[in-house]
Every structure is written in structure tokens, then in C-alpha cells.
Amino acid sequence: MEQHSPTQGFTLIEMLVVLAIVGLTSALAFPEMDRVMESLRLKHARADVVATVAAARAEAQSSGIPSLIKIGSGGTSIILGDTAPHMIAQGINLTGKPDQIRFYPDGSTTGGTLRLASSLRSSIITISRETGAVQEVANEGT
């Protein structure tokens, strides 16, 4: 008498169930991943802007000559003096009031507010007139 060994493997139904579970899990995870990536881009852009402000202030203090930062065309970059525009993270828009800020050798500035915004979040940064200090005053969004 012949003995039949059980066939090993998966049935089509088992494979479809696994694929359906993977699909549902992915559909739930990808939107959250987009939010995390957008938050990281905003954080990176904020760090770039703060570093540029600090560089402008340090340049004015060390050289004894006022320095200037301004927002590049379309709000996609920040410019320190006559240097090439420094592009900020993709998907982040930079606006300011005023759109340029001057730093003086004594540490004071013309002051202003910079706003970094993505589609879900925004961050508002103020620059003190008296000291040139940077302060994040709001982090809006989900």
C-alpha cells in the first residue's frame, strides 16, 4: 500500500488573506509615514533658518559691518548677504515680515517674524530687535 505524504505549501485563499492583511496595514501606515516625513522636513528647515540667522548675526558682530538675510524667490530659500540661496526642505514654504532682516555689529537687528509652513504644520520664529535672539513662538498643526 502506498502512503501519500501531505502536500506542503499554501492555498490560494491563505495567500489572498495574507495579501489583504498586508494591504490594509499598508493603507493605514502610509498616511502616518507622510506626516512623520513632513514633520522631519519642517524640523530640518527650521534648523536651517535658525543656523542662517545665527550666521548673519555672527558675521555682523565679527566683521563690524551689518549683514542681511532675505527670503528667496517663491519662499523656497533663505539668502545670507550676497551668497547663493540656501534651499530649504522640499514642500516647506518660508515667509517673513519683513521679508529681509538686517543684523548690526552691536547684536541688534531690524527684527521680524519668519514662518515656515508645510501642508499640515507650521512653525513661527521671531527675531528680537534688541538682541537678535531667535525664539520659536508657535508650532501649529497636528
MDTraj code that builds the backbone (N, CA, C; nanometers):
import mdtraj as md
import numpy as np

residues = "MET GLU GLN HIS SER PRO THR GLN GLY PHE THR LEU ILE GLU MET LEU VAL VAL LEU ALA ILE VAL GLY LEU THR SER ALA LEU ALA PHE PRO GLU MET ASP ARG VAL MET GLU SER LEU ARG LEU LYS HIS ALA ARG ALA ASP VAL VAL ALA THR VAL ALA ALA ALA ARG ALA GLU ALA GLN SER SER GLY ILE PRO SER LEU ILE LYS ILE GLY SER GLY GLY THR SER ILE ILE LEU GLY ASP THR ALA PRO HIS MET ILE ALA GLN GLY ILE ASN LEU THR GLY LYS PRO ASP GLN ILE ARG PHE TYR PRO ASP GLY SER THR THR GLY GLY THR LEU ARG LEU ALA SER SER LEU ARG SER SER ILE ILE THR ILE SER ARG GLU THR GLY ALA VAL GLN GLU VAL ALA ASN GLU GLY THR".split()
xyz = np.array([
    [0.0826, -0.1157, 0.0000],
    [0.0000, 0.0000, 0.0000],
    [0.0885, 0.1239, 0.0000],
    [0.0480, 0.2220, -0.0822],
    [0.1238, 0.3456, -0.0956],
    [0.0814, 0.4451, 0.0090],
    [0.1784, 0.5104, 0.0634],
    [0.1455, 0.6160, 0.1582],
    [0.1657, 0.7502, 0.0900],
    [0.0666, 0.8353, 0.1066],
    [0.0746, 0.9697, 0.0496],
    [0.1172, 1.0666, 0.1588],
    [0.2203, 1.1418, 0.1280],
    [0.2607, 1.2444, 0.2254],
    [0.1778, 1.3702, 0.1999],
    [0.1452, 1.4406, 0.3047],
    [0.0655, 1.5615, 0.2865],
    [0.1426, 1.6623, 0.2016],
    [0.0722, 1.7321, 0.1180],
    [0.1332, 1.8331, 0.0323],
    [0.1645, 1.9556, 0.1170],
    [0.2837, 2.0061, 0.0998],
    [0.3226, 2.1247, 0.1757],
    [0.3061, 2.2476, 0.0875],
    [0.2703, 2.3601, 0.1521],
    [0.2520, 2.4840, 0.0778],
    [0.1306, 2.5585, 0.1295],
    [0.0928, 2.6607, 0.0554],
    [-0.0200, 2.7443, 0.0941],
    [-0.1273, 2.7357, -0.0123],
    [-0.2478, 2.7486, 0.0331],
    [-0.3577, 2.7522, -0.0625],
    [-0.3721, 2.8944, -0.1144],
    [-0.4413, 2.9088, -0.2226],
    [-0.4654, 3.0393, -0.2815],
    [-0.5430, 3.1286, -0.1848],
    [-0.6366, 3.0725, -0.1157],
    [-0.7155, 3.1501, -0.0191],
    [-0.6274, 3.2016, 0.0937],
    [-0.5373, 3.1202, 0.1446],
    [-0.4466, 3.1638, 0.2508],
    [-0.3588, 3.2792, 0.2027],
    [-0.3099, 3.2686, 0.0811],
    [-0.2256, 3.3749, 0.0264],
    [-0.3050, 3.5046, 0.0076],
    [-0.4286, 3.4956, -0.0381],
    [-0.5119, 3.6136, -0.0568],
    [-0.5438, 3.6816, 0.0766],
    [-0.5673, 3.6024, 0.1798],
    [-0.5940, 3.6584, 0.3122],
    [-0.4709, 3.7347, 0.3625],
    [-0.3534, 3.6770, 0.3461],
    [-0.2298, 3.7431, 0.3887],
    [-0.2094, 3.8729, 0.3101],
    [-0.2308, 3.8690, 0.1791],
    [-0.2170, 3.9893, 0.0977],
    [-0.3170, 4.0974, 0.1382],
    [-0.4373, 4.0571, 0.1720],
    [-0.5386, 4.1538, 0.2157],
    [-0.4964, 4.2192, 0.3470],
    [-0.4426, 4.1412, 0.4391],
    [-0.3962, 4.1955, 0.5671],
    [-0.2794, 4.2917, 0.5454],
    [-0.1854, 4.2549, 0.4613],
    [-0.0716, 4.3423, 0.4310],
    [-0.1209, 4.4710, 0.3651],
    [-0.2159, 4.4604, 0.2742],
    [-0.2707, 4.5787, 0.2076],
    [-0.3389, 4.6733, 0.3039],
    [-0.4187, 4.6195, 0.3937],
    [-0.4864, 4.7043, 0.4928],
    [-0.3873, 4.7708, 0.5873],
    [-0.2888, 4.6972, 0.6307],
    [-0.1871, 4.7522, 0.7196],
    [-0.1105, 4.8648, 0.6495],
    [-0.0756, 4.8438, 0.5244],
    [-0.0042, 4.9468, 0.4478],
    [-0.0898, 5.0706, 0.4292],
    [-0.2164, 5.0517, 0.4001],
    [-0.3064, 5.1657, 0.3798],
    [-0.3181, 5.2499, 0.5060],
    [-0.3077, 5.1874, 0.6215],
    [-0.3133, 5.2613, 0.7476],
    [-0.1787, 5.3248, 0.7825],
    [-0.0693, 5.2604, 0.7452],
    [0.0635, 5.3071, 0.7860],
    [0.1167, 5.4194, 0.6965],
    [0.0901, 5.4186, 0.5673],
    [0.1497, 5.5168, 0.4769],
    [0.1077, 5.6603, 0.5054],
    [-0.0180, 5.6915, 0.5333],
    [-0.0502, 5.8311, 0.5668],
    [0.0240, 5.8797, 0.6912],
    [0.0400, 5.7939, 0.7886],
    [0.1142, 5.8321, 0.9089],
    [0.2605, 5.8562, 0.8744],
    [0.3147, 5.7772, 0.7845],
    [0.4536, 5.7940, 0.7427],
    [0.4723, 5.9287, 0.6735],
    [0.3737, 5.9704, 0.5940],
    [0.3796, 6.1015, 0.5286],
    [0.3841, 6.2130, 0.6320],
    [0.3038, 6.2016, 0.7354],
    [0.3027, 6.3041, 0.8404],
    [0.4368, 6.3095, 0.9135],
    [0.4940, 6.1947, 0.9395],
    [0.6235, 6.1902, 1.0071],
    [0.7310, 6.2535, 0.9190],
    [0.7316, 6.2207, 0.7911],
    [0.8304, 6.2766, 0.6986],
    [0.8139, 6.4279, 0.6861],
    [0.6900, 6.4749, 0.6804],
    [0.6643, 6.6188, 0.6711],
    [0.7118, 6.6899, 0.7974],
    [0.6893, 6.6296, 0.9109],
    [0.7356, 6.6866, 1.0370],
    [0.8881, 6.6956, 1.0397],
    [0.9555, 6.5935, 0.9888],
    [1.1018, 6.5947, 0.9841],
    [1.1536, 6.7015, 0.8880],
    [1.0863, 6.7188, 0.7725],
    [1.1270, 6.8234, 0.6779],
    [1.1116, 6.9617, 0.7402],
    [1.0023, 6.9831, 0.8132],
    [0.9810, 7.1116, 0.8793],
    [1.0870, 7.1359, 0.9867],
    [1.1186, 7.0333, 1.0621],
    [1.2213, 7.0450, 1.1664],
    [1.3572, 7.0783, 1.1049],
    [1.3905, 7.0141, 0.9938],
    [1.5171, 7.0388, 0.9241],
    [1.5207, 7.1822, 0.8688],
    [1.4096, 7.2260, 0.8092],
    [1.4026, 7.3617, 0.7552],
    [1.4170, 7.4647, 0.8669],
    [1.3531, 7.4390, 0.9804],
    [1.3622, 7.5294, 1.0947],
    [1.5076, 7.5393, 1.1426],
    [1.5761, 7.4271, 1.1487],
    [1.7166, 7.4274, 1.1907],
    [1.8023, 7.5061, 1.0912],
    [1.7754, 7.4926, 0.9614],
    [1.8491, 7.5668, 0.8589],
    [1.8283, 7.7174, 0.8744],
    [1.7044, 7.7582, 0.8971],
    [1.6740, 7.9010, 0.9113],
    [1.7404, 7.9568, 1.0371],
    [1.7313, 7.8860, 1.1473],
    [1.7934, 7.9315, 1.2723],
    [1.9450, 7.9409, 1.2555],
    [2.0050, 7.8450, 1.1861],
    [2.1500, 7.8489, 1.1628],
    [2.1880, 7.9679, 1.0750],
    [2.1079, 7.9995, 0.9758],
    [2.1352, 8.1140, 0.8891],
    [2.1240, 8.2447, 0.9661],
    [2.0244, 8.2546, 1.0522],
    [2.0084, 8.3733, 1.1367],
    [2.1308, 8.3883, 1.2279],
    [2.1740, 8.2797, 1.2886],
    [2.2909, 8.2839, 1.3772],
    [2.4167, 8.3240, 1.2995],
    [2.4302, 8.2733, 1.1775],
    [2.5461, 8.3073, 1.0945],
    [2.5453, 8.4560, 1.0581],
    [2.4280, 8.5101, 1.0269],
    [2.4178, 8.6516, 0.9918],
    [2.4550, 8.7392, 1.1116],
    [2.4066, 8.7006, 1.2259],
    [2.4363, 8.7769, 1.3483],
    [2.5858, 8.7715, 1.3800],
    [2.6437, 8.6519, 1.3712],
    [2.7873, 8.6351, 1.3991],
    [2.8717, 8.7109, 1.2969],
    [2.8315, 8.7082, 1.1715],
    [2.9056, 8.7792, 1.0671],
    [2.9063, 8.9299, 1.0935],
    [2.7927, 8.9851, 1.1308],
    [2.7846, 9.1283, 1.1595],
    [2.8718, 9.1648, 1.2794],
    [2.8682, 9.0829, 1.3820],
    [2.9453, 9.1118, 1.5026],
    [3.0957, 9.0986, 1.4789],
    [3.1360, 8.9981, 1.4010],
    [3.2797, 8.9768, 1.3808],
    [3.3398, 9.0734, 1.2787],
    [3.2631, 9.1118, 1.1768],
    [3.3170, 9.1990, 1.0734],
    [3.2974, 9.3474, 1.1040],
    [3.2027, 9.3779, 1.1927],
    [3.1727, 9.5179, 1.2213],
    [3.0884, 9.5832, 1.1132],
    [3.0399, 9.5038, 1.0198],
    [2.9574, 9.5531, 0.9085],
    [2.8213, 9.4850, 0.9171],
    [2.7131, 9.5600, 0.9009],
    [2.5803, 9.4962, 0.9043],
    [2.5673, 9.3850, 0.8002],
    [2.4932, 9.2819, 0.8357],
    [2.4658, 9.1734, 0.7412],
    [2.3149, 9.1608, 0.7240],
    [2.2756, 9.0886, 0.6219],
    [2.1351, 9.0832, 0.5843],
    [2.0946, 8.9406, 0.5497],
    [1.9767, 8.8994, 0.5954],
    [1.9173, 8.7759, 0.5440],
    [1.7878, 8.8153, 0.4750],
    [1.7564, 8.7422, 0.3694],
    [1.6306, 8.7672, 0.2991],
    [1.5749, 8.6357, 0.2478],
    [1.4468, 8.6389, 0.2229],
    [1.3775, 8.5202, 0.1735],
    [1.3920, 8.5163, 0.0227],
    [1.4301, 8.4010, -0.0285],
    [1.4479, 8.3850, -0.1719],
    [1.3151, 8.3791, -0.2454],
    [1.3242, 8.3879, -0.3740],
    [1.2074, 8.3870, -0.4612],
    [1.1198, 8.2642, -0.4373],
    [0.9927, 8.2874, -0.4194],
    [0.8980, 8.1780, -0.4010],
    [0.8971, 8.1186, -0.2614],
    [0.9781, 8.1722, -0.1702],
    [0.9797, 8.1206, -0.0338],
    [1.0419, 7.9833, -0.0199],
    [1.1288, 7.9468, -0.1151],
    [1.1911, 7.8144, -0.1105],
    [1.3357, 7.8185, -0.0639],
    [1.3863, 7.9400, -0.0333],
    [1.5256, 7.9509, 0.0092],
    [1.5419, 8.0709, 0.1016],
    [1.6576, 8.0724, 0.1682],
    [1.6956, 8.1863, 0.2517],
    [1.8351, 8.2270, 0.2066],
    [1.8576, 8.3573, 0.2021],
    [1.9829, 8.4091, 0.1478],
    [2.0527, 8.4920, 0.2547],
    [2.1802, 8.4644, 0.2765],
    [2.2632, 8.5396, 0.3695],
    [2.3524, 8.6320, 0.2877],
    [2.3275, 8.7616, 0.2971],
    [2.4089, 8.8600, 0.2256],
    [2.4054, 8.8386, 0.0758],
    [2.5268, 8.8325, 0.0169],
    [2.5390, 8.8141, -0.1282],
    [2.5679, 8.6694, -0.1659],
    [2.5517, 8.5770, -0.0726],
    [2.5809, 8.4372, -0.1012],
    [2.4686, 8.3745, -0.1834],
    [2.4939, 8.2572, -0.2333],
    [2.3921, 8.1840, -0.3099],
    [2.2779, 8.1449, -0.2173],
    [2.1569, 8.1381, -0.2694],
    [2.0432, 8.0979, -0.1859],
    [2.0637, 7.9587, -0.1269],
    [2.0261, 7.9444, -0.0022],
    [2.0289, 7.8134, 0.0642],
    [1.8871, 7.7574, 0.0581],
    [1.8698, 7.6509, -0.0195],
    [1.7377, 7.5915, -0.0376],
    [1.6926, 7.5259, 0.0922],
    [1.5665, 7.5483, 0.1264],
    [1.5108, 7.4811, 0.2436],
    [1.4425, 7.3534, 0.1974],
    [1.4009, 7.2712, 0.2909],
    [1.3453, 7.1394, 0.2604],
    [1.2278, 7.1490, 0.1632],
    [1.2219, 7.0541, 0.0736],
    [1.1151, 7.0494, -0.0264],
    [0.9789, 7.0390, 0.0419],
    [0.8821, 7.1153, -0.0091],
    [0.7480, 7.1119, 0.0471],
    [0.7273, 7.2087, 0.1617],
    [0.8316, 7.2847, 0.1971],
    [0.8235, 7.3828, 0.3045],
    [0.8312, 7.5216, 0.2418],
    [0.7432, 7.6108, 0.2841],
    [0.7403, 7.7472, 0.2319],
    [0.7814, 7.8435, 0.3427],
    [0.8685, 7.9371, 0.3094],
    [0.9181, 8.0356, 0.4047],
    [0.8623, 8.1729, 0.3699],
    [0.8008, 8.2375, 0.4674],
    [0.7552, 8.3753, 0.4517],
    [0.8043, 8.4555, 0.5713],
    [0.8054, 8.5861, 0.5562],
    [0.8526, 8.6688, 0.6660],
    [0.7939, 8.8078, 0.6639],
    [0.7915, 8.8671, 0.7818],
    [0.7513, 9.0069, 0.7964],
    [0.8578, 9.0748, 0.8799],
    [0.9392, 9.1579, 0.8235],
    [0.9546, 9.1887, 0.6815],
    [1.0231, 9.0738, 0.6082],
    [1.0362, 9.0848, 0.4766],
    [1.0961, 8.9743, 0.4007],
    [1.2488, 8.9772, 0.4024],
    [1.3071, 9.0759, 0.4693],
    [1.4518, 9.0764, 0.4931],
    [1.4800, 9.1362, 0.6309],
    [1.5850, 9.0862, 0.6939],
    [1.6203, 9.1303, 0.8292],
    [1.7687, 9.1655, 0.8304],
    [1.7986, 9.2836, 0.8817],
    [1.9366, 9.3319, 0.8892],
    [1.9889, 9.3115, 1.0320],
    [2.1140, 9.2659, 1.0408],
    [2.1816, 9.2432, 1.1683],
    [2.2950, 9.3441, 1.1808],
    [2.3073, 9.4043, 1.2971],
    [2.4071, 9.5085, 1.3200],
    [2.5191, 9.4560, 1.4093],
    [2.6374, 9.5198, 1.4011],
    [2.7520, 9.4727, 1.4800],
    [2.7289, 9.4698, 1.6309],
    [2.6385, 9.5534, 1.6817],
    [2.6132, 9.5537, 1.8269],
    [2.5183, 9.4409, 1.8711],
    [2.4750, 9.3561, 1.7760],
    [2.3867, 9.2434, 1.8079],
    [2.2404, 9.2730, 1.7845],
    [2.2058, 9.3982, 1.7640],
    [2.0656, 9.4315, 1.7385],
    [2.0297, 9.4015, 1.5927],
    [1.9014, 9.4038, 1.5650],
    [1.8524, 9.3734, 1.4300],
    [1.7332, 9.4640, 1.3989],
    [1.6874, 9.4531, 1.2763],
    [1.5613, 9.5192, 1.2428],
    [1.4448, 9.4355, 1.2943],
    [1.4721, 9.3134, 1.3371],
    [1.3706, 9.2249, 1.3941],
    [1.2724, 9.1750, 1.2903],
    [1.1988, 9.0738, 1.3266],
    [1.0986, 9.0218, 1.2350],
    [1.0463, 8.8864, 1.2769],
    [0.9553, 8.8387, 1.1950],
    [0.8931, 8.7085, 1.2165],
    [0.9066, 8.6260, 1.0897],
    [0.9511, 8.5034, 1.1045],
    [0.9621, 8.4108, 0.9918],
    [0.8645, 8.2967, 1.0156],
    [0.7970, 8.2547, 0.9091],
    [0.7010, 8.1446, 0.9207],
    [0.7375, 8.0369, 0.8202],
    [0.7593, 7.9186, 0.8713],
    [0.7829, 7.8002, 0.7885],
    [0.6545, 7.7194, 0.7880],
    [0.6076, 7.6819, 0.6696],
    [0.4799, 7.6102, 0.6631],
    [0.4872, 7.4957, 0.5640],
    [0.4283, 7.3843, 0.6045],
    [0.4061, 7.2711, 0.5153],
    [0.2550, 7.2601, 0.4987],
    [0.2096, 7.1558, 0.4352],
    [0.0655, 7.1419, 0.4148],
    [-0.0092, 7.1100, 0.5440],
    [0.0588, 7.0529, 0.6438],
    [-0.0078, 7.0153, 0.7683],
    [0.0359, 7.0950, 0.8904],
    [0.1557, 7.1502, 0.8871],
    [0.2116, 7.2144, 1.0057],
    [0.2775, 7.3464, 0.9692],
    [0.2988, 7.4274, 1.0710],
    [0.3781, 7.5483, 1.0509],
    [0.4534, 7.5806, 1.1787],
    [0.5574, 7.6585, 1.1634],
    [0.6399, 7.6984, 1.2758],
    [0.6696, 7.8473, 1.2601],
    [0.6494, 7.9234, 1.3658],
    [0.6730, 8.0669, 1.3614],
    [0.7942, 8.0990, 1.4478],
    [0.8869, 8.1736, 1.3904],
    [1.0114, 8.2094, 1.4573],
    [1.0193, 8.3611, 1.4638],
    [1.0490, 8.4152, 1.5808],
    [1.0677, 8.5598, 1.5932],
    [1.2153, 8.5894, 1.6179],
    [1.2570, 8.7047, 1.5677],
    [1.3942, 8.7507, 1.5881],
    [1.3850, 8.8841, 1.6611],
    [1.4447, 8.8902, 1.7777],
    [1.4388, 9.0074, 1.8639],
    [1.5125, 9.1263, 1.8026],
    [1.4525, 9.2435, 1.8108],
    [1.5174, 9.3666, 1.7629],
    [1.6404, 9.4004, 1.8473],
    [1.6280, 9.3863, 1.9766],
    [1.7335, 9.4311, 2.0682],
    [1.8559, 9.3395, 2.0687],
    [1.8317, 9.2086, 2.0682],
    [1.9434, 9.1150, 2.0866],
    [1.9704, 9.0237, 1.9668],
    [1.8790, 9.0154, 1.8733],
    [1.8944, 8.9232, 1.7610],
    [1.8668, 8.7792, 1.7995],
    [1.8164, 8.7607, 1.9224],
    [1.7865, 8.6250, 1.9697],
    [1.6700, 8.5664, 1.8911],
    [1.6763, 8.4362, 1.8683],
    [1.5727, 8.3636, 1.7958],
    [1.4832, 8.2925, 1.8941],
    [1.3531, 8.3034, 1.8726],
    [1.2578, 8.2352, 1.9590],
    [1.1478, 8.1747, 1.8733],
    [1.1217, 8.0463, 1.8952],
    [1.0072, 7.9827, 1.8279],
    [0.8863, 8.0111, 1.9139],
    [0.7907, 8.0827, 1.8581],
    [0.6751, 8.1220, 1.9384],
    [0.5549, 8.0324, 1.9166],
    [0.5561, 7.9530, 1.8116],
    [0.4415, 7.8649, 1.7896],
    [0.4819, 7.7492, 1.7015],
    [0.4175, 7.6385, 1.7254],
    [0.4305, 7.5220, 1.6389],
    [0.2873, 7.4771, 1.6148],
    [0.2316, 7.5143, 1.5017],
    [0.0904, 7.4908, 1.4750],
    [0.0724, 7.3669, 1.3907],
    [-0.0408, 7.3034, 1.4077],
    [-0.0763, 7.1880, 1.3256],
    [-0.0868, 7.0629, 1.4091],
    [-0.1166, 6.9540, 1.3389],
    [-0.1361, 6.8266, 1.4069],
    [-0.0083, 6.7513, 1.4213],
])
top = md.Topology()
chain = top.add_chain()
for i, resn in enumerate(residues, 1):
    res = top.add_residue(resn, chain, resSeq=i)
    for name in ("N", "CA", "C"):
        top.add_atom(name, md.element.get_by_symbol(name[0]), res)
traj = md.Trajectory(xyz[None], top)
